[in-house]
Amino acid sequence: GPTDKPIPTRSCRLGMNQFHHLCICRFNTDSSAPSINWPSVDTPEEDKQMLRFHCHFVALTTWLLLSHSSMAQEIKPPTSTAGKLLGGWLEFMNATDGSPANAFNPAGFRDKTDTARSSRIEFRNRGREIFGSLKLAKILDEKEREIAVVLSSKKGQEIQVTLFLTPAPDNLIEAVKMEPYRRSTPKGPQPDEQIKERIKEIMERAQTAGFSGAVLIARKSEPMFAGAYGLANRSYNARNTIHTKFNLGSMNKMFTAVAIMQLVERNQLELADPVSKYLDQSWLPKVDTDQIKIHHLLNHTSGLGSYFNEDFQNGSRANFRYISDYKPLLLAEKIDQTPGSGWRYSNTGYLLLGAIVEKVTGDSYFDYVRANIYQPVGMTDSDCFELDTPTENLAYGYFREGDQWKNNLFLHVIKGGPAGGGYSTLRDLLRFSNALSGGQLLSSENTRNLVTPKANSPTYGYGFEIAKTPTGLVAGHSGGFPGIESHLSMYLDKGVTLVILCNADNCMNLVLDDLRDVVSSIQN
């Protein structure tokens, strides 16, 4: 959505080799605990994410909020220029390979190159796999160079589609936007029973659409709803439960940031300390670590990138179990800016924070987090498990490759670490949220520091994504990788926690926006 602030972005591969999804990773939530005066965040109100699909570079994901259609019978496209193009596009989307409708492919679009044509056919084929056939259900708006409609699918889905046209006299399709068709929802606080019914309806629709994962919504530390759906292991048909351990992706960065702030609180290090004070040149050149301060690592302004490079991709995952094992991957790491001058999401930065924890405490990073974060708050099902060792109730991550499901065991790390890849459960993440808001892990001052905007980092504090929304301040983190989609939102002003953990691609957007709407309706 439009904003007057720069929005940090990450491009995430969501598990289909030929399709890419640009994820705007912002936290759009609300939260605050009574014991802490949360900072204000000068960011716009919650933006509705827009995915524009330019036909020469197709990006298709099953982001759609798949709801059973109650639309009227199929209607005909308008006879206007935009309506005729819509009709041709629909015919193309419903066509099978080799049908005459393929003739529309070069004729109706601005980009007529062979590459663009092939991409559009891939888009169409993937769309048929996801939706089945499509029919026009409702005209929402029509302008000279734009038409917005609602389509209903054979599988009972409702999709809002907008076609953008080139100027006359060409009148060709310039771009296509596809997004969930979201019906109007009740505004203002709603009774608890109505809230619970809405959540059940959302999750039933999502389950029909293939949602695999677990969801929790809690108010004032107590769960209002918890449910699990889909399969934890497709080979053995083992189902997810509310106790299943899901991969968190980058959410582990929150734990790393808390660990660093605990050491600050104990006067064992300072945020302004240079990295070179703790790590020698076997990690990075001293000329770089002299410039980079600990606070730069925490808020992604160090100028470092990610150690998930070609050497990692081509190497054995078994080689990377401990933080020091990653040193060889940093040999080619360069800072691309003066530290503190700009925002760049950095997994390497959080790896180095883990190494600093080890240097300062003399313990392994894993032992420190276990003893100082997990155990004190009762997070008994959370850890960085080694995936070649059996772990009870662990969900495998799955992504689609063509028509086939694949697990991500040989893509992801064999053991998570400071930047991500650990595991947790719904209840453990609620315990973490409660402990952080309740002052169990840090003082009020240092907790506020985690979720306060920093220079050149308006939507990221220290290890926490942050946003100001109509319901107040929200803090938390998300995570993504093929077969992994995770999300924690702590609505700090409202006292509500939202947890969504998925072990299959393209599940998060089946529920996230609707559950955010639900949270806004929960009575304080």
C-alpha positions as CSV (number, residue, x, y, z in Angstrom):
1,G,0.0,0.0,0.0
2,P,1.1,3.6,-0.4
3,T,3.1,5.1,2.4
4,D,5.4,8.0,3.1
5,K,7.9,5.8,4.8
6,P,10.3,3.3,3.2
7,I,9.0,-0.2,3.7
8,P,11.6,-2.9,4.3
9,T,11.0,-5.8,1.9
10,R,12.2,-9.3,1.5
11,S,11.9,-11.4,-1.6
12,C,10.9,-14.9,-0.4
13,R,10.9,-18.1,-2.4
14,L,7.6,-19.7,-1.5
15,G,8.3,-23.1,-2.9
16,M,7.3,-23.1,-6.6
17,N,10.4,-22.8,-8.7
18,Q,8.7,-20.9,-11.5
19,F,6.7,-18.5,-9.3
20,H,7.9,-15.7,-7.0
21,H,6.1,-13.8,-4.4
22,L,7.3,-10.4,-3.2
23,C,6.5,-10.3,0.5
24,I,6.1,-6.9,2.2
25,C,7.3,-7.9,5.7
26,R,5.6,-5.5,8.0
27,F,3.8,-6.1,11.2
28,N,0.3,-4.7,11.0
29,T,-1.1,-5.5,14.4
30,D,-1.8,-4.0,17.8
31,S,-0.5,-4.6,21.3
32,S,0.5,-3.3,24.7
33,A,0.7,-4.7,28.1
34,P,-0.5,-2.7,31.1
35,S,2.9,-2.8,32.8
36,I,4.8,-1.1,30.0
37,N,4.3,2.3,28.3
38,W,4.7,1.3,24.7
39,P,6.3,3.8,22.3
40,S,4.4,5.4,19.5
41,V,5.4,4.3,16.0
42,D,5.1,6.9,13.3
43,T,4.0,4.6,10.5
44,P,0.9,4.6,8.4
45,E,-2.2,2.7,9.4
46,E,-2.4,-0.9,8.4
47,D,-1.8,-1.2,4.6
48,K,-3.6,-3.7,2.6
49,Q,-1.0,-5.6,0.7
50,M,-1.3,-5.4,-3.1
51,L,0.1,-8.0,-5.4
52,R,0.3,-6.7,-8.9
53,F,0.9,-9.4,-11.5
54,H,2.6,-8.0,-14.5
55,C,1.9,-10.4,-17.3
56,H,5.6,-10.4,-18.5
57,F,6.7,-11.5,-15.0
58,V,4.1,-13.7,-13.6
59,A,3.8,-14.2,-9.9
60,L,1.2,-16.6,-8.7
61,T,0.6,-17.8,-5.2
62,T,-2.4,-19.2,-3.5
63,W,-2.7,-16.1,-1.3
64,L,-6.4,-16.0,-1.9
65,L,-8.8,-16.0,0.9
66,L,-10.9,-18.9,-0.4
67,S,-14.4,-18.5,0.7
68,H,-17.4,-20.5,-0.5
69,S,-19.2,-18.5,-3.1
70,S,-22.7,-17.3,-2.5
71,M,-22.7,-15.1,-5.6
72,A,-25.5,-15.1,-8.1
73,Q,-25.3,-17.1,-11.3
74,E,-22.7,-16.3,-13.9
75,I,-23.1,-13.0,-15.6
76,K,-21.8,-11.8,-18.9
77,P,-18.9,-9.3,-19.3
78,P,-19.8,-5.8,-20.3
79,T,-19.7,-4.9,-24.0
80,S,-17.2,-2.1,-23.4
81,T,-13.6,-2.3,-24.4
82,A,-12.5,-3.3,-20.9
83,G,-15.4,-5.8,-20.7
84,K,-14.4,-7.4,-24.0
85,L,-10.8,-7.8,-22.8
86,L,-12.0,-9.2,-19.5
87,G,-14.1,-11.8,-21.5
88,G,-11.0,-12.8,-23.5
89,W,-8.8,-13.0,-20.4
90,L,-11.4,-15.2,-18.7
91,E,-11.6,-17.4,-21.8
92,F,-7.9,-17.7,-21.8
93,M,-7.7,-18.5,-18.0
94,N,-10.3,-21.3,-18.5
95,A,-8.7,-22.8,-21.6
96,T,-6.6,-25.9,-21.7
97,D,-3.4,-26.2,-23.7
98,G,-3.9,-26.3,-27.4
99,S,-7.4,-24.8,-27.3
100,P,-8.2,-21.8,-29.6
101,A,-8.3,-19.5,-26.6
102,N,-4.5,-19.4,-26.7
103,A,-4.9,-17.0,-29.6
104,F,-5.9,-14.4,-27.1
105,N,-2.6,-14.7,-25.3
106,P,-0.6,-12.6,-27.7
107,A,-3.5,-10.5,-28.9
108,G,-4.9,-9.2,-25.7
109,F,-1.7,-8.3,-23.8
110,R,0.7,-5.4,-24.3
111,D,3.8,-7.6,-24.0
112,K,3.7,-10.1,-26.9
113,T,7.2,-11.6,-26.5
114,D,7.6,-15.4,-26.5
115,T,8.9,-15.2,-22.9
116,A,5.9,-13.3,-21.7
117,R,3.5,-15.6,-23.6
118,S,5.1,-18.7,-21.9
119,S,4.9,-17.0,-18.5
120,R,1.2,-16.3,-19.0
121,I,0.5,-19.9,-20.0
122,E,2.3,-21.1,-16.8
123,F,0.2,-18.6,-14.9
124,R,-3.0,-19.9,-16.4
125,N,-2.0,-23.5,-15.8
126,R,-1.2,-22.9,-12.2
127,G,-4.4,-21.0,-11.8
128,R,-6.4,-23.9,-13.1
129,E,-4.7,-26.1,-10.6
130,I,-5.6,-23.8,-7.7
131,F,-9.0,-22.6,-8.7
132,G,-10.4,-24.8,-11.4
133,S,-12.6,-23.0,-13.9
134,L,-13.6,-19.3,-13.2
135,K,-16.8,-17.4,-13.9
136,L,-17.7,-13.8,-13.6
137,A,-19.9,-13.3,-10.6
138,K,-20.0,-9.5,-10.0
139,I,-18.8,-6.2,-11.6
140,L,-17.3,-4.0,-8.9
141,D,-16.1,-1.0,-10.8
142,E,-15.3,0.0,-14.4
143,K,-13.3,2.9,-15.7
144,E,-11.8,3.8,-19.1
145,R,-8.6,2.0,-18.4
146,E,-9.5,-0.4,-15.5
147,I,-12.1,-2.9,-14.6
148,A,-12.5,-4.7,-11.3
149,V,-14.7,-7.8,-10.9
150,V,-15.3,-10.7,-8.6
151,L,-14.8,-14.2,-10.0
152,S,-16.1,-17.4,-8.5
153,S,-14.3,-20.6,-9.0
154,K,-15.4,-24.2,-9.5
155,K,-13.8,-24.9,-6.1
156,G,-16.0,-22.4,-4.3
157,Q,-13.5,-19.5,-4.1
158,E,-14.1,-15.8,-4.6
159,I,-11.3,-13.8,-6.1
160,Q,-11.2,-10.0,-6.9
161,V,-9.5,-9.4,-10.2
162,T,-8.6,-6.0,-11.6
163,L,-7.4,-5.5,-15.2
164,F,-5.3,-2.4,-16.0
165,L,-5.3,-1.3,-19.7
166,T,-3.0,0.7,-21.9
167,P,-4.3,4.0,-23.2
168,A,-6.4,4.1,-26.4
169,P,-6.1,3.3,-29.2
170,D,-4.1,0.2,-28.2
171,N,-6.4,-0.8,-25.4
172,L,-4.3,-3.9,-24.3
173,I,-3.9,-5.5,-20.9
174,E,-1.0,-3.9,-19.1
175,A,-1.3,-5.7,-15.8
176,V,-3.6,-8.0,-13.7
177,K,-4.1,-7.8,-10.0
178,M,-5.6,-10.7,-8.1
179,E,-6.4,-10.6,-4.4
180,P,-8.9,-12.0,-1.9
181,Y,-12.5,-10.8,-2.3
182,R,-13.2,-9.7,1.2
183,R,-16.8,-9.2,2.2
184,S,-17.7,-6.5,4.6
185,T,-17.2,-7.5,8.3
186,P,-18.8,-6.1,11.4
187,K,-17.1,-2.9,12.7
188,G,-16.4,-2.2,16.4
189,P,-16.2,-4.6,19.4
190,Q,-18.2,-7.8,19.0
191,P,-19.4,-10.3,21.6
192,D,-17.0,-13.2,22.3
193,E,-19.4,-15.8,21.0
194,Q,-19.7,-13.9,17.7
195,I,-15.9,-13.6,17.5
196,K,-15.4,-17.3,18.0
197,E,-17.9,-18.1,15.3
198,R,-16.2,-15.8,12.9
199,I,-12.8,-17.5,13.6
200,K,-14.4,-20.9,13.0
201,E,-15.8,-19.8,9.7
202,I,-12.5,-18.4,8.6
203,M,-10.6,-21.5,9.5
204,E,-13.2,-23.8,7.9
205,R,-12.9,-21.9,4.6
206,A,-9.1,-22.0,4.9
207,Q,-9.1,-25.7,5.7
208,T,-11.1,-26.4,2.6
209,A,-8.6,-24.4,0.6
210,G,-5.7,-26.5,1.9
211,F,-4.5,-24.6,5.1
212,S,-2.0,-26.7,7.0
213,G,-0.9,-25.4,10.4
214,A,-2.2,-24.0,13.7
215,V,-3.8,-20.8,14.9
216,L,-4.2,-19.2,18.3
217,I,-5.8,-16.0,19.5
218,A,-5.5,-15.0,23.1
219,R,-6.8,-12.0,25.1
220,K,-5.2,-10.9,28.4
221,S,-3.0,-14.0,28.4
222,E,-5.9,-16.5,28.0
223,P,-6.6,-18.3,24.7
224,M,-9.9,-17.4,23.1
225,F,-9.3,-19.9,20.2
226,A,-6.8,-22.5,19.3
227,G,-7.1,-24.9,16.4
228,A,-4.9,-27.1,14.2
229,Y,-5.4,-28.3,10.6
230,G,-3.8,-30.3,7.9
231,L,-0.9,-32.8,8.1
232,A,2.3,-32.7,10.1
233,N,3.7,-35.6,8.1
234,R,2.2,-36.4,4.7
235,S,4.1,-39.7,4.5
236,Y,2.3,-41.1,7.5
237,N,-0.9,-39.1,7.4
238,A,-0.1,-37.7,10.8
239,R,-2.2,-34.6,11.6
240,N,-1.2,-31.3,13.1
241,T,-2.4,-30.6,16.6
242,I,-2.3,-27.6,18.9
243,H,0.8,-29.2,20.5
244,T,2.7,-29.7,17.2
245,K,6.1,-28.1,16.9
246,F,6.4,-25.9,13.8
247,N,9.5,-24.3,12.3
248,L,9.6,-20.6,13.1
249,G,11.8,-19.4,10.3
250,S,13.1,-15.9,11.2
251,M,11.0,-15.6,14.4
252,N,14.0,-16.8,16.3
253,K,15.5,-13.3,15.9
254,M,13.1,-12.2,18.7
255,F,14.8,-14.6,21.1
256,T,18.3,-13.5,20.0
257,A,17.4,-9.9,20.6
258,V,16.0,-10.6,24.0
259,A,19.2,-12.5,24.9
260,I,21.3,-9.5,23.9
261,M,19.2,-7.1,25.9
262,Q,19.4,-9.4,28.9
263,L,23.2,-9.1,28.7
264,V,22.9,-5.3,28.4
265,E,20.7,-5.3,31.4
266,R,23.3,-7.3,33.3
267,N,26.0,-4.8,32.3
268,Q,27.9,-7.5,30.3
269,L,27.9,-5.5,27.1
270,E,26.7,-2.2,25.7
271,L,24.6,-1.6,22.5
272,A,27.2,0.9,21.3
273,D,30.1,-1.6,21.6
274,P,31.8,-2.4,18.3
275,V,31.5,-6.0,17.1
276,S,35.3,-6.2,17.1
277,K,35.3,-6.0,20.9
278,Y,33.9,-9.6,21.0
279,L,34.6,-11.3,17.6
280,D,38.0,-11.6,16.0
281,Q,39.0,-11.6,12.3
282,S,38.1,-15.2,11.9
283,W,34.5,-13.9,11.6
284,L,34.9,-10.7,9.6
285,P,37.7,-8.3,8.8
286,K,38.5,-5.9,11.7
287,V,38.0,-2.9,9.4
288,D,34.4,-3.9,9.2
289,T,33.7,-5.0,12.7
290,D,35.3,-1.8,14.1
291,Q,32.5,0.1,12.3
292,I,29.6,-2.2,13.1
293,K,28.0,-1.7,16.5
294,I,25.8,-4.2,18.3
295,H,22.8,-2.0,17.8
296,H,23.4,-2.1,14.0
297,L,23.1,-5.8,14.1
298,L,19.9,-5.7,16.1
299,N,18.0,-3.4,13.7
300,H,19.4,-4.6,10.4
301,T,21.4,-1.4,9.6
302,S,24.9,-3.1,9.6
303,G,25.1,-3.3,5.9
304,L,25.7,-7.1,6.1
305,G,23.6,-9.5,4.1
306,S,22.9,-13.2,4.4
307,Y,25.1,-16.3,4.9
308,F,22.5,-18.4,3.0
309,N,24.8,-18.1,-0.1
310,E,25.8,-20.4,-2.9
311,D,28.3,-22.2,-0.7
312,F,25.6,-23.0,1.8
313,Q,23.1,-24.1,-0.9
314,N,25.7,-26.4,-2.4
315,G,27.1,-27.8,0.8
316,S,25.9,-30.5,3.2
317,R,23.5,-29.3,5.8
318,A,25.2,-31.6,8.3
319,N,28.2,-29.3,8.2
320,F,26.2,-26.5,9.9
321,R,25.1,-27.4,13.5
322,Y,26.9,-24.8,15.6
323,I,27.4,-21.1,15.2
324,S,31.1,-21.4,14.5
325,D,30.4,-23.8,11.7
326,Y,29.1,-20.9,9.6
327,K,32.4,-19.0,9.6
328,P,33.5,-20.2,6.2
329,L,30.3,-18.8,4.7
330,L,31.2,-15.3,5.8
331,L,34.5,-15.1,3.9
332,A,32.9,-13.3,1.0
333,E,30.6,-11.1,3.2
334,K,31.0,-7.4,2.5
335,I,29.2,-4.5,4.1
336,D,27.5,-2.6,1.3
337,Q,26.9,0.7,3.2
338,T,28.2,2.7,6.1
339,P,26.8,1.0,9.2
340,G,23.7,2.8,10.5
341,S,23.0,4.6,7.2
342,G,20.3,2.3,5.8
343,W,18.2,-0.7,6.3
344,R,19.0,-4.1,4.9
345,Y,17.6,-7.3,6.3
346,S,20.5,-9.4,7.5
347,N,20.6,-13.0,8.6
348,T,24.4,-12.7,9.0
349,G,23.9,-9.9,11.5
350,Y,21.9,-12.2,13.8
351,L,24.3,-15.0,13.4
352,L,27.0,-12.6,14.7
353,L,24.7,-11.7,17.7
354,G,24.6,-15.4,18.6
355,A,28.3,-15.6,18.4
356,I,28.5,-12.5,20.7
357,V,26.2,-14.2,23.2
358,E,28.6,-17.2,23.3
359,K,31.7,-15.0,23.7
360,V,30.2,-12.9,26.6
361,T,28.6,-15.8,28.5
362,G,30.9,-18.7,27.8
363,D,27.9,-20.8,27.1
364,S,26.6,-22.0,23.7
365,Y,24.0,-19.8,22.2
366,F,21.5,-22.7,22.5
367,D,22.2,-23.4,26.1
368,Y,21.9,-19.7,27.0
369,V,18.5,-19.2,25.3
370,R,17.2,-22.5,26.8
371,A,18.2,-21.5,30.3
372,N,17.4,-17.8,30.2
373,I,14.3,-17.6,27.9
374,Y,12.6,-20.9,27.3
375,Q,12.9,-22.5,30.7
376,P,12.0,-19.5,32.9
377,V,8.7,-18.9,31.1
378,G,7.7,-22.6,30.5
379,M,8.5,-22.9,26.8
380,T,9.1,-26.6,27.2
381,D,8.4,-27.5,23.5
382,S,10.7,-24.9,22.0
383,D,14.3,-25.4,20.8
384,C,16.6,-25.6,17.8
385,F,16.2,-29.3,17.2
386,E,18.6,-31.3,15.2
387,L,16.5,-32.7,12.3
388,D,18.5,-35.9,11.9
389,T,17.4,-36.8,15.5
390,P,13.8,-37.9,16.2
391,T,11.7,-35.2,17.9
392,E,8.2,-35.9,19.0
393,N,5.3,-33.9,17.4
394,L,7.5,-32.1,14.9
395,A,5.8,-30.9,11.7
396,Y,7.6,-31.3,8.4
397,G,7.5,-28.4,5.9
398,Y,6.0,-29.0,2.5
399,F,6.1,-27.0,-0.8
400,R,4.7,-27.7,-4.3
401,E,6.9,-28.4,-7.2
402,G,4.6,-28.7,-10.1
403,D,1.8,-31.0,-9.1
404,Q,3.9,-32.8,-6.5
405,W,4.4,-32.1,-2.8
406,K,8.0,-32.0,-1.6
407,N,9.4,-31.7,2.0
408,N,12.0,-29.1,2.8
409,L,14.3,-31.3,4.9
410,F,17.1,-31.1,2.3
411,L,16.7,-27.4,1.7
412,H,16.6,-26.0,5.2
413,V,19.1,-26.0,8.0
414,I,19.7,-29.2,9.9
415,K,19.6,-27.1,13.1
416,G,18.2,-23.6,13.6
417,G,20.1,-20.8,15.2
418,P,20.2,-17.1,16.1
419,A,18.8,-16.0,12.8
420,G,16.0,-18.6,12.5
421,G,15.1,-22.2,12.0
422,G,14.1,-23.2,15.5
423,Y,10.8,-24.7,16.5
424,S,7.9,-23.8,18.8
425,T,4.2,-24.3,19.5
426,L,1.2,-22.2,19.8
427,R,1.2,-22.3,23.6
428,D,4.9,-21.7,23.9
429,L,4.7,-18.6,21.8
430,L,1.8,-17.3,23.9
431,R,3.9,-17.9,27.0
432,F,6.7,-15.9,25.4
433,S,4.3,-13.0,24.5
434,N,2.9,-13.1,28.1
435,A,6.4,-13.1,29.7
436,L,7.7,-10.3,27.5
437,S,4.6,-8.1,28.2
438,G,4.6,-9.0,31.9
439,G,8.2,-8.0,32.4
440,Q,9.5,-11.6,33.2
441,L,12.3,-11.5,30.6
442,L,13.4,-7.8,30.7
443,S,12.8,-4.6,32.5
444,S,10.1,-2.3,31.2
445,E,12.7,0.0,29.8
446,N,14.6,-2.6,27.8
447,T,11.3,-4.2,26.6
448,R,10.2,-0.9,25.2
449,N,13.6,-0.6,23.5
450,L,13.0,-3.8,21.6
451,V,9.8,-2.4,20.0
452,T,10.8,1.3,19.5
453,P,11.6,2.5,16.0
454,K,15.3,3.2,15.3
455,A,17.1,5.6,13.0
456,N,16.7,4.3,9.4
457,S,14.5,1.5,10.7
458,P,11.0,2.9,11.2
459,T,9.2,-0.5,11.2
460,Y,11.8,-2.7,12.9
461,G,13.1,-2.2,16.5
462,Y,15.6,-4.7,18.0
463,G,14.5,-8.2,16.7
464,F,10.9,-7.2,16.4
465,E,8.8,-5.9,13.5
466,I,6.6,-3.1,14.7
467,A,3.7,-1.1,13.3
468,K,1.1,1.4,14.5
469,T,-2.4,0.3,13.5
470,P,-5.9,1.5,14.2
471,T,-6.0,-0.7,17.3
472,G,-2.6,0.5,18.6
473,L,1.0,-0.7,18.5
474,V,1.8,-4.2,17.2
475,A,5.1,-6.0,17.6
476,G,6.3,-9.5,16.7
477,H,7.9,-11.3,13.8
478,S,7.3,-13.4,10.8
479,G,9.2,-16.2,9.1
480,G,9.2,-17.7,5.7
481,F,11.0,-20.4,3.7
482,P,9.7,-23.1,1.3
483,G,7.3,-25.1,3.5
484,I,7.5,-22.6,6.4
485,E,5.2,-19.6,7.1
486,S,5.1,-18.3,10.7
487,H,3.7,-15.2,12.3
488,L,3.5,-13.7,15.8
489,S,1.6,-10.5,16.5
490,M,1.5,-9.0,19.9
491,Y,-1.2,-6.3,20.0
492,L,0.4,-4.4,22.9
493,D,-2.2,-1.7,23.4
494,K,-5.1,-4.2,23.2
495,G,-3.6,-7.1,25.1
496,V,-4.2,-9.6,22.3
497,T,-1.8,-12.2,20.9
498,L,-2.2,-13.8,17.4
499,V,-0.1,-16.8,16.4
500,I,-0.2,-18.5,13.0
501,L,2.1,-21.4,12.2
502,C,2.0,-23.1,8.9
503,N,4.0,-26.1,7.5
504,A,3.0,-25.7,3.8
505,D,3.4,-22.9,1.3
506,N,0.7,-20.3,0.6
507,C,-1.3,-20.9,3.7
508,M,-0.7,-17.7,5.7
509,N,-2.6,-15.4,3.3
510,L,-5.6,-17.7,3.5
511,V,-6.2,-16.4,7.1
512,L,-4.0,-13.5,8.1
513,D,-6.0,-10.5,6.9
514,D,-9.3,-12.0,8.2
515,L,-7.8,-12.9,11.6
516,R,-6.5,-9.3,11.9
517,D,-10.0,-8.1,11.3
518,V,-11.2,-10.4,14.0
519,V,-8.6,-9.1,16.5
520,S,-9.8,-5.5,15.8
521,S,-13.3,-6.6,16.9
522,I,-12.2,-8.2,20.2
523,Q,-13.5,-6.4,23.2
524,N,-10.7,-5.1,25.6
